[in-house]
Amino acid sequence: MIAVQDTFGNVVTDFSGTVTATVPGATLSGDTVTFSSGVATFTNLAIETAGNAPITFSTDLPSGGAD
């Protein structure tokens, strides 16, 4: 689960963008989900490549973050 928070740590419930998971050199499925009330949950994320690598999450949140 990933939540968009304001500078005070409150969930920004009106955020409705998407978030995408990436792993360098790996094939993913279920890698993009939509926020609902400021929260995104990956229920079907699968890494289809063996090995260890960092997972990165990116969103279409505007530069500067949520206020």
Backbone as ProteinMPNN parsed JSONL, in Angstrom:
{"seq_chain_A": "MIAVQDTFGNVVTDFSGTVTATVPGATLSGDTVTFSSGVATFTNLAIETAGNAPITFSTDLPSGGAD", "coords_chain_A": {"N_chain_A": [[0.846, -1.165, 0.0], [0.508, 2.207, -0.783], [0.47, 5.563, 0.185], [-0.535, 8.899, -0.475], [0.668, 11.676, 1.12], [0.228, 14.756, 2.934], [2.247, 17.591, 4.019], [1.983, 17.327, 6.726], [1.62, 14.71, 7.259], [-0.881, 13.686, 6.794], [-3.237, 11.732, 4.969], [-3.849, 12.48, 1.597], [-6.825, 12.674, 0.572], [-8.189, 13.402, -1.745], [-6.552, 12.883, -3.876], [-6.087, 11.299, -6.959], [-4.436, 9.977, -8.795], [-2.087, 7.818, -10.561], [0.184, 5.108, -9.724], [3.302, 3.635, -10.424], [5.24, 0.696, -10.384], [8.676, -0.171, -10.674], [11.437, -2.263, -11.534], [14.802, -2.446, -12.056], [15.928, -4.128, -14.942], [14.067, -6.166, -14.707], [11.03, -7.978, -15.397], [7.76, -6.974, -14.871], [4.423, -7.607, -13.711], [1.131, -6.321, -13.243], [1.912, -3.792, -12.503], [1.068, -1.116, -12.408], [-1.153, 0.91, -10.652], [-4.185, 2.562, -9.566], [-4.756, 5.382, -7.501], [-7.049, 5.513, -4.794], [-8.964, 7.541, -2.94], [-6.566, 8.659, -2.067], [-4.925, 6.487, -1.566], [-3.048, 3.731, -2.759], [-3.091, 0.348, -3.706], [-1.226, -2.473, -4.334], [-2.308, -5.329, -5.575], [-1.795, -7.427, -7.271], [0.908, -7.498, -7.96], [3.72, -8.766, -9.532], [6.982, -10.025, -9.805], [8.803, -11.111, -12.421], [11.364, -11.982, -12.839], [14.329, -13.485, -11.733], [16.437, -12.78, -8.872], [18.035, -10.076, -7.041], [17.011, -6.775, -6.624], [16.437, -3.258, -6.369], [13.153, -1.959, -5.781], [11.252, 0.529, -7.315], [8.957, 3.167, -6.949], [6.834, 5.284, -8.759], [4.914, 8.231, -9.367], [2.24, 10.232, -10.753], [2.138, 12.526, -9.335], [2.147, 16.0, -8.889], [5.09, 18.048, -9.286], [6.792, 18.993, -6.369], [5.029, 17.991, -4.541], [2.187, 17.115, -2.448], [-0.095, 19.451, -0.992]], "CA_chain_A": [[0.0, 0.0, 0.0], [1.202, 3.496, -0.852], [-0.457, 6.656, 0.432], [-0.061, 10.262, -0.706], [0.492, 12.434, 2.351], [0.612, 16.162, 2.922], [3.435, 17.857, 4.832], [1.68, 17.001, 8.112], [1.439, 13.264, 7.371], [-2.275, 13.307, 6.56], [-3.5, 11.198, 3.639], [-4.522, 13.43, 0.706], [-7.914, 11.813, 0.107], [-8.713, 13.774, -3.06], [-5.596, 12.522, -4.925], [-6.623, 10.156, -7.713], [-3.524, 9.632, -9.89], [-1.623, 6.434, -10.633], [1.54, 4.831, -9.265], [3.891, 2.538, -11.189], [6.412, 0.048, -9.793], [9.69, -0.608, -11.638], [12.631, -2.939, -11.028], [15.767, -2.471, -13.166], [16.242, -5.418, -15.527], [13.048, -7.182, -14.405], [9.71, -7.882, -16.011], [6.716, -6.931, -13.851], [3.015, -7.563, -14.105], [0.368, -5.634, -12.213], [2.835, -2.767, -12.02], [0.465, 0.215, -12.314], [-2.455, 0.936, -9.987], [-4.787, 3.879, -9.393], [-5.063, 5.784, -6.135], [-8.441, 5.697, -4.406], [-8.941, 8.306, -1.693], [-5.193, 8.912, -1.683], [-4.219, 5.242, -1.258], [-2.919, 2.766, -3.868], [-2.75, -0.98, -3.211], [-0.802, -3.427, -5.359], [-2.837, -6.651, -5.201], [-1.338, -8.455, -8.209], [2.259, -7.19, -8.408], [4.57, -9.954, -9.648], [8.284, -9.839, -10.433], [8.986, -12.324, -13.204], [12.791, -12.151, -13.088], [15.013, -13.865, -10.498], [17.541, -11.937, -8.434], [17.776, -8.992, -6.098], [17.111, -5.432, -7.192], [15.52, -2.339, -5.68], [11.883, -1.643, -6.443], [11.015, 1.967, -7.295], [7.573, 3.561, -7.226], [6.716, 6.648, -9.256], [3.531, 8.65, -9.518], [2.013, 11.443, -11.517], [1.993, 13.615, -8.383], [2.831, 17.194, -9.387], [6.362, 18.415, -8.664], [6.598, 19.764, -5.138], [4.232, 17.193, -3.612], [0.817, 17.504, -2.09], [-0.189, 20.469, 0.063]], "C_chain_A": [[0.897, 1.236, 0.0], [0.156, 4.585, -0.66], [0.215, 7.988, 0.114], [-0.375, 11.047, 0.56], [0.873, 13.896, 2.151], [1.806, 16.356, 3.856], [3.226, 17.542, 6.312], [1.463, 15.502, 8.328], [0.018, 12.789, 7.198], [-2.438, 12.777, 5.139], [-4.302, 12.226, 2.843], [-5.629, 12.655, -0.007], [-8.474, 12.194, -1.251], [-7.71, 13.514, -4.19], [-6.074, 11.268, -5.624], [-5.747, 9.772, -8.898], [-3.189, 8.153, -9.911], [-0.212, 6.329, -10.067], [2.038, 3.588, -10.002], [5.132, 2.02, -10.477], [7.365, -0.355, -10.914], [10.835, -1.279, -10.886], [13.601, -3.016, -12.195], [16.062, -3.898, -13.64], [15.218, -6.507, -15.284], [11.775, -6.918, -15.192], [8.668, -7.954, -14.9], [5.352, -7.093, -14.482], [2.247, -6.953, -12.939], [1.102, -4.447, -11.65], [2.276, -1.356, -11.932], [-0.92, 0.098, -11.681], [-2.901, 2.38, -9.805], [-5.037, 4.148, -7.917], [-6.568, 5.901, -5.966], [-8.419, 6.357, -3.031], [-7.528, 8.486, -1.152], [-4.355, 7.687, -1.384], [-4.211, 4.333, -2.489], [-2.449, 1.437, -3.287], [-2.413, -1.889, -4.384], [-1.27, -4.818, -4.936], [-2.321, -7.77, -6.094], [0.069, -8.19, -8.726], [3.099, -8.464, -8.397], [5.851, -9.591, -10.378], [8.63, -11.159, -11.108], [10.439, -12.58, -13.581], [13.471, -12.464, -11.758], [16.113, -12.874, -10.156], [17.093, -10.885, -7.448], [17.979, -7.656, -6.784], [16.138, -4.538, -6.435], [14.239, -2.142, -6.485], [11.638, -0.145, -6.239], [9.558, 2.233, -7.647], [7.567, 5.007, -7.681], [5.253, 6.962, -9.5], [3.446, 9.899, -10.371], [1.692, 12.622, -10.597], [2.747, 14.834, -8.891], [4.128, 17.464, -8.632], [6.106, 19.288, -7.455], [5.727, 19.053, -4.133], [2.862, 17.768, -3.358], [0.844, 18.546, -0.983], [-1.37, 20.181, 0.96]], "O_chain_A": [[1.91, 1.29, 0.697], [-0.915, 4.54, -1.266], [1.396, 8.178, 0.401], [-1.517, 11.087, 1.019], [1.717, 14.231, 1.321], [2.317, 15.388, 4.42], [4.192, 17.496, 7.074], [1.159, 15.07, 9.44], [-0.275, 11.616, 7.428], [-1.841, 13.314, 4.205], [-5.293, 12.773, 3.327], [-5.401, 12.056, -1.058], [-9.174, 11.389, -1.866], [-7.971, 13.876, -5.337], [-6.427, 10.284, -4.974], [-6.259, 9.288, -9.907], [-3.916, 7.333, -9.349], [0.498, 7.328, -9.945], [1.3, 2.619, -10.182], [5.971, 2.798, -10.023], [6.935, -0.821, -11.969], [11.157, -0.913, -9.756], [13.267, -3.595, -13.228], [16.403, -4.768, -12.838], [15.466, -7.665, -15.619], [11.488, -5.791, -15.595], [8.684, -8.877, -14.086], [5.15, -6.756, -15.648], [2.667, -7.057, -11.786], [0.953, -4.114, -10.475], [2.958, -0.469, -11.42], [-1.75, -0.703, -12.112], [-2.092, 3.305, -9.88], [-5.473, 3.267, -7.176], [-7.276, 6.334, -6.876], [-7.907, 5.782, -2.07], [-7.31, 8.469, 0.059], [-3.196, 7.815, -0.991], [-5.225, 4.182, -3.171], [-1.524, 1.398, -2.476], [-3.209, -2.053, -5.308], [-0.687, -5.419, -4.034], [-2.397, -8.941, -5.722], [0.399, -8.618, -9.832], [3.181, -9.155, -7.382], [5.826, -8.942, -11.424], [8.738, -12.194, -10.451], [10.717, -13.31, -14.532], [13.221, -11.786, -10.762], [16.658, -12.209, -11.037], [15.923, -10.815, -7.072], [18.994, -7.432, -7.444], [15.127, -5.013, -5.918], [14.254, -2.158, -7.716], [11.797, 0.377, -5.135], [9.0, 1.596, -8.54], [8.213, 5.86, -7.071], [4.453, 6.076, -9.799], [4.455, 10.538, -10.67], [1.06, 13.593, -11.014], [3.902, 14.701, -9.294], [4.236, 17.134, -7.451], [5.298, 20.216, -7.509], [5.679, 19.461, -2.972], [2.442, 18.756, -3.961], [1.727, 18.515, -0.125], [-1.619, 20.924, 1.909]]}, "name": "protein", "num_of_chains": 1, "seq": "MIAVQDTFGNVVTDFSGTVTATVPGATLSGDTVTFSSGVATFTNLAIETAGNAPITFSTDLPSGGAD"}
